[in-house]
């Protein structure tokens, strides 16, 4: 029973470490795809003589980029734990 629990615990730790790396990578990849799609749409609209719509989509791309930058901010790191206190049992004699 304990061996199974330990195996499960190790498996969950590996999963947490892997997803800690891949979640930001997937988020950045999705953001790049969205921005590329918006730029492509703006270019296509400009080519077919819908300049006003192309400008609106292009401005939306800028807004999405700025919003993405705010969302991508890393959460503040936790402060390091305080050093362990040494318990000195000896009392200084005067």
N, CA, C and O atoms as a GROMACS GRO file, in nm:
protein
  376
    1UNK      N    1   0.082  -0.119   0.000
    1UNK     CA    2   0.000   0.000   0.000
    1UNK      C    3   0.087   0.125   0.000
    1UNK      O    4   0.062   0.217  -0.078
    2UNK      N    5   0.187   0.130   0.087
    2UNK     CA    6   0.274   0.248   0.096
    2UNK      C    7   0.355   0.265  -0.032
    2UNK      O    8   0.384   0.378  -0.072
    3UNK      N    9   0.392   0.154  -0.096
    3UNK     CA   10   0.469   0.162  -0.220
    3UNK      C   11   0.383   0.224  -0.329
    3UNK      O   12   0.431   0.308  -0.406
    4UNK      N   13   0.256   0.185  -0.336
    4UNK     CA   14   0.165   0.244  -0.435
    4UNK      C   15   0.146   0.393  -0.410
    4UNK      O   16   0.144   0.472  -0.504
    5UNK      N   17   0.132   0.432  -0.285
    5UNK     CA   18   0.114   0.574  -0.253
    5UNK      C   19   0.239   0.653  -0.288
    5UNK      O   20   0.229   0.765  -0.339
    6UNK      N   21   0.355   0.597  -0.261
    6UNK     CA   22   0.479   0.666  -0.294
    6UNK      C   23   0.493   0.678  -0.445
    6UNK      O   24   0.534   0.784  -0.495
    7UNK      N   25   0.460   0.572  -0.518
    7UNK     CA   26   0.466   0.577  -0.664
    7UNK      C   27   0.372   0.685  -0.718
    7UNK      O   28   0.407   0.762  -0.807
    8UNK      N   29   0.251   0.690  -0.662
    8UNK     CA   30   0.154   0.792  -0.704
    8UNK      C   31   0.206   0.933  -0.672
    8UNK      O   32   0.191   1.024  -0.753
    9UNK      N   33   0.265   0.949  -0.555
    9UNK     CA   34   0.317   1.079  -0.515
    9UNK      C   35   0.428   1.124  -0.610
    9UNK      O   36   0.432   1.240  -0.651
   10UNK      N   37   0.519   1.033  -0.646
   10UNK     CA   38   0.626   1.066  -0.739
   10UNK      C   39   0.569   1.101  -0.877
   10UNK      O   40   0.616   1.194  -0.943
   11UNK      N   41   0.470   1.026  -0.919
   11UNK     CA   42   0.407   1.051  -1.048
   11UNK      C   43   0.342   1.190  -1.051
   11UNK      O   44   0.354   1.262  -1.150
   12UNK      N   45   0.275   1.227  -0.944
   12UNK     CA   46   0.211   1.359  -0.937
   12UNK      C   47   0.316   1.470  -0.932
   12UNK      O   48   0.295   1.577  -0.990
   13UNK      N   49   0.427   1.447  -0.863
   13UNK     CA   50   0.534   1.546  -0.859
   13UNK      C   51   0.593   1.568  -0.998
   13UNK      O   52   0.619   1.682  -1.038
   14UNK      N   53   0.614   1.459  -1.072
   14UNK     CA   54   0.666   1.472  -1.209
   14UNK      C   55   0.567   1.547  -1.297
   14UNK      O   56   0.607   1.631  -1.378
   15UNK      N   57   0.439   1.516  -1.282
   15UNK     CA   58   0.335   1.585  -1.361
   15UNK      C   59   0.333   1.735  -1.329
   15UNK      O   60   0.321   1.817  -1.420
   16UNK      N   61   0.345   1.770  -1.202
   16UNK     CA   62   0.345   1.911  -1.163
   16UNK      C   63   0.467   1.983  -1.220
   16UNK      O   64   0.455   2.096  -1.266
   17UNK      N   65   0.582   1.918  -1.216
   17UNK     CA   66   0.704   1.981  -1.269
   17UNK      C   67   0.694   1.998  -1.420
   17UNK      O   68   0.737   2.100  -1.474
   18UNK      N   69   0.638   1.900  -1.489
   18UNK     CA   70   0.625   1.908  -1.634
   18UNK      C   71   0.527   2.016  -1.674
   18UNK      O   72   0.555   2.096  -1.764
   19UNK      N   73   0.412   2.022  -1.608
   19UNK     CA   74   0.312   2.122  -1.645
   19UNK      C   75   0.355   2.262  -1.604
   19UNK      O   76   0.310   2.360  -1.664
   20UNK      N   77   0.442   2.273  -1.503
   20UNK     CA   78   0.493   2.404  -1.465
   20UNK      C   79   0.576   2.464  -1.579
   20UNK      O   80   0.583   2.586  -1.594
   21UNK      N   81   0.638   2.378  -1.660
   21UNK     CA   82   0.715   2.425  -1.775
   21UNK      C   83   0.625   2.449  -1.896
   21UNK      O   84   0.635   2.552  -1.962
   22UNK      N   85   0.536   2.353  -1.925
   22UNK     CA   86   0.461   2.357  -2.051
   22UNK      C   87   0.344   2.454  -2.052
   22UNK      O   88   0.310   2.503  -2.160
   23UNK      N   89   0.282   2.484  -1.942
   23UNK     CA   90   0.168   2.576  -1.943
   23UNK      C   91   0.206   2.715  -1.995
   23UNK      O   92   0.135   2.767  -2.081
   24UNK      N   93   0.314   2.777  -1.948
   24UNK     CA   94   0.351   2.907  -2.004
   24UNK      C   95   0.390   2.898  -2.152
   24UNK      O   96   0.361   2.990  -2.229
   25UNK      N   97   0.454   2.789  -2.191
   25UNK     CA   98   0.494   2.773  -2.331
   25UNK      C   99   0.370   2.764  -2.420
   25UNK      O  100   0.365   2.827  -2.526
   26UNK      N  101   0.271   2.688  -2.378
   26UNK     CA  102   0.148   2.677  -2.456
   26UNK      C  103   0.073   2.810  -2.459
   26UNK      O  104   0.014   2.845  -2.561
   27UNK      N  105   0.075   2.884  -2.350
   27UNK     CA  106   0.011   3.015  -2.347
   27UNK      C  107   0.076   3.112  -2.443
   27UNK      O  108   0.007   3.186  -2.513
   28UNK      N  109   0.208   3.113  -2.447
   28UNK     CA  110   0.279   3.201  -2.538
   28UNK      C  111   0.252   3.159  -2.683
   28UNK      O  112   0.232   3.244  -2.770
   29UNK      N  113   0.251   3.030  -2.708
   29UNK     CA  114   0.221   2.981  -2.844
   29UNK      C  115   0.081   3.021  -2.888
   29UNK      O  116   0.061   3.060  -3.003
   30UNK      N  117  -0.016   3.010  -2.799
   30UNK     CA  118  -0.152   3.050  -2.833
   30UNK      C  119  -0.160   3.201  -2.860
   30UNK      O  120  -0.230   3.244  -2.951
   31UNK      N  121  -0.087   3.279  -2.781
   31UNK     CA  122  -0.086   3.424  -2.803
   31UNK      C  123  -0.026   3.459  -2.938
   31UNK      O  124  -0.077   3.546  -3.009
   32UNK      N  125   0.082   3.391  -2.974
   32UNK     CA  126   0.144   3.416  -3.105
   32UNK      C  127   0.048   3.381  -3.217
   32UNK      O  128   0.038   3.455  -3.315
   33UNK      N  129  -0.024   3.269  -3.204
   33UNK     CA  130  -0.120   3.231  -3.308
   33UNK      C  131  -0.233   3.333  -3.320
   33UNK      O  132  -0.275   3.365  -3.431
   34UNK      N  133  -0.282   3.382  -3.209
   34UNK     CA  134  -0.391   3.481  -3.212
   34UNK      C  135  -0.344   3.610  -3.277
   34UNK      O  136  -0.414   3.666  -3.362
   35UNK      N  137  -0.227   3.658  -3.240
   35UNK     CA  138  -0.174   3.782  -3.297
   35UNK      C  139  -0.148   3.764  -3.446
   35UNK      O  140  -0.180   3.853  -3.525
   36UNK      N  141  -0.090   3.650  -3.486
   36UNK     CA  142  -0.065   3.624  -3.628
   36UNK      C  143  -0.196   3.619  -3.706
   36UNK      O  144  -0.204   3.669  -3.818
   37UNK      N  145  -0.299   3.558  -3.647
   37UNK     CA  146  -0.430   3.554  -3.713
   37UNK      C  147  -0.490   3.691  -3.730
   37UNK      O  148  -0.549   3.722  -3.834
   38UNK      N  149  -0.476   3.774  -3.627
   38UNK     CA  150  -0.531   3.910  -3.637
   38UNK      C  151  -0.455   3.992  -3.741
   38UNK      O  152  -0.517   4.067  -3.817
   39UNK      N  153  -0.324   3.979  -3.744
   39UNK     CA  154  -0.246   4.051  -3.845
   39UNK      C  155  -0.278   4.002  -3.986
   39UNK      O  156  -0.290   4.081  -4.079
   40UNK      N  157  -0.293   3.871  -4.000
   40UNK     CA  158  -0.332   3.814  -4.130
   40UNK      C  159  -0.469   3.863  -4.174
   40UNK      O  160  -0.490   3.895  -4.291
   41UNK      N  161  -0.562   3.870  -4.080
   41UNK     CA  162  -0.696   3.920  -4.111
   41UNK      C  163  -0.690   4.066  -4.154
   41UNK      O  164  -0.756   4.106  -4.250
   42UNK      N  165  -0.612   4.145  -4.084
   42UNK     CA  166  -0.599   4.287  -4.120
   42UNK      C  167  -0.538   4.302  -4.258
   42UNK      O  168  -0.581   4.387  -4.335
   43UNK      N  169  -0.438   4.222  -4.290
   43UNK     CA  170  -0.376   4.227  -4.422
   43UNK      C  171  -0.476   4.188  -4.530
   43UNK      O  172  -0.485   4.253  -4.634
   44UNK      N  173  -0.551   4.081  -4.506
   44UNK     CA  174  -0.650   4.037  -4.603
   44UNK      C  175  -0.757   4.144  -4.625
   44UNK      O  176  -0.796   4.172  -4.738
   45UNK      N  177  -0.804   4.204  -4.517
   45UNK     CA  178  -0.906   4.310  -4.530
   45UNK      C  179  -0.851   4.430  -4.605
   45UNK      O  180  -0.924   4.493  -4.682
   46UNK      N  181  -0.725   4.462  -4.585
   46UNK     CA  182  -0.665   4.575  -4.658
   46UNK      C  183  -0.653   4.542  -4.806
   46UNK      O  184  -0.671   4.630  -4.891
   47UNK      N  185  -0.622   4.417  -4.838
   47UNK     CA  186  -0.608   4.378  -4.979
   47UNK      C  187  -0.741   4.385  -5.052
   47UNK      O  188  -0.744   4.422  -5.169
   48UNK      N  189  -0.852   4.351  -4.985
   48UNK     CA  190  -0.982   4.353  -5.053
   48UNK      C  191  -1.055   4.486  -5.035
   48UNK      O  192  -1.177   4.493  -5.047
   49UNK      N  193  -0.977   4.591  -5.004
   49UNK     CA  194  -1.027   4.729  -4.998
   49UNK      C  195  -1.128   4.753  -4.885
   49UNK      O  196  -1.226   4.825  -4.904
   50UNK      N  197  -1.104   4.696  -4.773
   50UNK     CA  198  -1.180   4.727  -4.651
   50UNK      C  199  -1.083   4.788  -4.550
   50UNK      O  200  -1.055   4.730  -4.445
   51UNK      N  201  -1.032   4.906  -4.586
   51UNK     CA  202  -0.927   4.967  -4.505
   51UNK      C  203  -0.973   5.000  -4.364
   51UNK      O  204  -0.896   4.986  -4.268
   52UNK      N  205  -1.096   5.044  -4.350
   52UNK     CA  206  -1.146   5.080  -4.217
   52UNK      C  207  -1.149   4.958  -4.125
   52UNK      O  208  -1.107   4.966  -4.009
   53UNK      N  209  -1.197   4.845  -4.176
   53UNK     CA  210  -1.198   4.723  -4.096
   53UNK      C  211  -1.055   4.674  -4.068
   53UNK      O  212  -1.025   4.627  -3.959
   54UNK      N  213  -0.969   4.688  -4.168
   54UNK     CA  214  -0.830   4.646  -4.150
   54UNK      C  215  -0.764   4.728  -4.040
   54UNK      O  216  -0.689   4.675  -3.958
   55UNK      N  217  -0.791   4.858  -4.039
   55UNK     CA  218  -0.734   4.944  -3.935
   55UNK      C  219  -0.788   4.905  -3.797
   55UNK      O  220  -0.713   4.902  -3.699
   56UNK      N  221  -0.917   4.875  -3.790
   56UNK     CA  222  -0.976   4.835  -3.662
   56UNK      C  223  -0.915   4.704  -3.612
   56UNK      O  224  -0.885   4.691  -3.493
   57UNK      N  225  -0.897   4.608  -3.701
   57UNK     CA  226  -0.836   4.480  -3.661
   57UNK      C  227  -0.692   4.502  -3.620
   57UNK      O  228  -0.644   4.441  -3.524
   58UNK      N  229  -0.621   4.589  -3.693
   58UNK     CA  230  -0.482   4.615  -3.660
   58UNK      C  231  -0.469   4.683  -3.524
   58UNK      O  232  -0.378   4.652  -3.447
   59UNK      N  233  -0.560   4.776  -3.493
   59UNK     CA  234  -0.561   4.838  -3.360
   59UNK      C  235  -0.594   4.736  -3.253
   59UNK      O  236  -0.538   4.738  -3.144
   60UNK      N  237  -0.686   4.646  -3.285
   60UNK     CA  238  -0.720   4.539  -3.191
   60UNK      C  239  -0.602   4.449  -3.163
   60UNK      O  240  -0.588   4.396  -3.052
   61UNK      N  241  -0.515   4.430  -3.263
   61UNK     CA  242  -0.395   4.351  -3.244
   61UNK      C  243  -0.304   4.417  -3.140
   61UNK      O  244  -0.248   4.350  -3.053
   62UNK      N  245  -0.291   4.547  -3.150
   62UNK     CA  246  -0.210   4.619  -3.051
   62UNK      C  247  -0.267   4.609  -2.912
   62UNK      O  248  -0.194   4.590  -2.815
   63UNK      N  249  -0.398   4.622  -2.902
   63UNK     CA  250  -0.464   4.611  -2.772
   63UNK      C  251  -0.446   4.470  -2.716
   63UNK      O  252  -0.421   4.453  -2.596
   64UNK      N  253  -0.460   4.369  -2.802
   64UNK     CA  254  -0.444   4.231  -2.756
   64UNK      C  255  -0.301   4.204  -2.711
   64UNK      O  256  -0.278   4.129  -2.616
   65UNK      N  257  -0.206   4.267  -2.778
   65UNK     CA  258  -0.066   4.248  -2.739
   65UNK      C  259  -0.040   4.307  -2.601
   65UNK      O  260   0.025   4.245  -2.517
   66UNK      N  261  -0.091   4.427  -2.579
   66UNK     CA  262  -0.072   4.491  -2.448
   66UNK      C  263  -0.144   4.413  -2.339
   66UNK      O  264  -0.090   4.392  -2.230
   67UNK      N  265  -0.266   4.370  -2.368
   67UNK     CA  266  -0.341   4.291  -2.268
   67UNK      C  267  -0.268   4.160  -2.239
   67UNK      O  268  -0.262   4.116  -2.124
   68UNK      N  269  -0.214   4.098  -2.343
   68UNK     CA  270  -0.140   3.974  -2.323
   68UNK      C  271  -0.017   3.994  -2.238
   68UNK      O  272   0.019   3.908  -2.157
   69UNK      N  273   0.050   4.110  -2.256
   69UNK     CA  274   0.168   4.138  -2.175
   69UNK      C  275   0.130   4.150  -2.027
   69UNK      O  276   0.204   4.104  -1.940
   70UNK      N  277   0.017   4.213  -1.999
   70UNK     CA  278  -0.026   4.224  -1.860
   70UNK      C  279  -0.064   4.088  -1.803
   70UNK      O  280  -0.038   4.060  -1.686
   71UNK      N  281  -0.127   4.004  -1.884
   71UNK     CA  282  -0.167   3.873  -1.836
   71UNK      C  283  -0.048   3.779  -1.819
   71UNK      O  284  -0.053   3.686  -1.739
   72UNK      N  285   0.058   3.804  -1.894
   72UNK     CA  286   0.174   3.717  -1.890
   72UNK      C  287   0.267   3.746  -1.773
   72UNK      O  288   0.361   3.671  -1.746
   73UNK      N  289   0.240   3.857  -1.701
   73UNK     CA  290   0.327   3.890  -1.588
   73UNK      C  291   0.335   3.773  -1.493
   73UNK      O  292   0.237   3.704  -1.467
   74UNK      N  293   0.454   3.753  -1.441
   74UNK     CA  294   0.470   3.644  -1.345
   74UNK      C  295   0.422   3.689  -1.208
   74UNK      O  296   0.434   3.805  -1.171
   75UNK      N  297   0.366   3.595  -1.137
   75UNK     CA  298   0.324   3.628  -1.001
   75UNK      C  299   0.448   3.653  -0.917
   75UNK      O  300   0.554   3.596  -0.945
   76UNK      N  301   0.438   3.735  -0.817
   76UNK     CA  302   0.556   3.764  -0.736
   76UNK      C  303   0.607   3.638  -0.669
   76UNK      O  304   0.530   3.554  -0.623
   77UNK      N  305   0.737   3.629  -0.663
   77UNK     CA  306   0.797   3.511  -0.601
   77UNK      C  307   0.776   3.516  -0.451
   77UNK      O  308   0.770   3.622  -0.389
   78UNK      N  309   0.765   3.398  -0.395
   78UNK     CA  310   0.749   3.389  -0.250
   78UNK      C  311   0.883   3.422  -0.185
   78UNK      O  312   0.988   3.383  -0.235
   79UNK      N  313   0.880   3.494  -0.075
   79UNK     CA  314   1.007   3.523  -0.008
   79UNK      C  315   1.069   3.394   0.045
   79UNK      O  316   0.997   3.301   0.081
   80UNK      N  317   1.201   3.388   0.049
   80UNK     CA  318   1.264   3.266   0.100
   80UNK      C  319   1.230   3.246   0.247
   80UNK      O  320   1.211   3.343   0.321
   81UNK      N  321   1.223   3.122   0.288
   81UNK     CA  322   1.190   3.098   0.429
   81UNK      C  323   1.301   3.150   0.520
   81UNK      O  324   1.418   3.152   0.480
   82UNK      N  325   1.266   3.191   0.639
   82UNK     CA  326   1.369   3.241   0.731
   82UNK      C  327   1.466   3.129   0.767
   82UNK      O  328   1.427   3.012   0.771
   83UNK      N  329   1.589   3.164   0.794
   83UNK     CA  330   1.685   3.059   0.832
   83UNK      C  331   1.644   2.997   0.965
   83UNK      O  332   1.586   3.063   1.050
   84UNK      N  333   1.675   2.871   0.981
   84UNK     CA  334   1.638   2.806   1.108
   84UNK      C  335   1.714   2.868   1.224
   84UNK      O  336   1.832   2.902   1.214
   85UNK      N  337   1.643   2.883   1.332
   85UNK     CA  338   1.706   2.943   1.450
   85UNK      C  339   1.788   2.836   1.521
   85UNK      O  340   1.744   2.723   1.542
   86UNK      N  341   1.908   2.875   1.557
   86UNK     CA  342   1.992   2.783   1.631
   86UNK      C  343   1.957   2.794   1.778
   86UNK      O  344   1.957   2.902   1.836
   87UNK      N  345   1.928   2.683   1.835
   87UNK     CA  346   1.893   2.683   1.976
   87UNK      C  347   2.020   2.654   2.056
   87UNK      O  348   2.065   2.540   2.067
   88UNK      N  349   2.073   2.758   2.108
   88UNK     CA  350   2.195   2.747   2.187
   88UNK      C  351   2.155   2.726   2.333
   88UNK      O  352   2.105   2.817   2.399
   89UNK      N  353   2.179   2.607   2.380
   89UNK     CA  354   2.137   2.572   2.516
   89UNK      C  355   2.233   2.627   2.622
   89UNK      O  356   2.198   2.639   2.739
   90UNK      N  357   2.353   2.659   2.579
   90UNK     CA  358   2.450   2.711   2.676
   90UNK      C  359   2.419   2.856   2.709
   90UNK      O  360   2.391   2.936   2.620
   91UNK      N  361   2.425   2.887   2.831
   91UNK     CA  362   2.407   3.026   2.873
   91UNK      C  363   2.542   3.083   2.909
   91UNK      O  364   2.625   3.016   2.971
   92UNK      N  365   2.563   3.204   2.870
   92UNK     CA  366   2.691   3.267   2.900
   92UNK      C  367   2.697   3.302   3.048
   92UNK      O  368   2.602   3.354   3.106
   93UNK      N  369   2.810   3.270   3.106
   93UNK     CA  370   2.830   3.302   3.249
   93UNK      C  371   2.898   3.437   3.258
   93UNK      O  372   2.987   3.469   3.179
   94UNK      N  373   2.857   3.515   3.355
   94UNK     CA  374   2.914   3.648   3.376
   94UNK      C  375   3.020   3.642   3.480
   94UNK      O  376   3.081   3.745   3.512
   0.00000   0.00000   0.00000
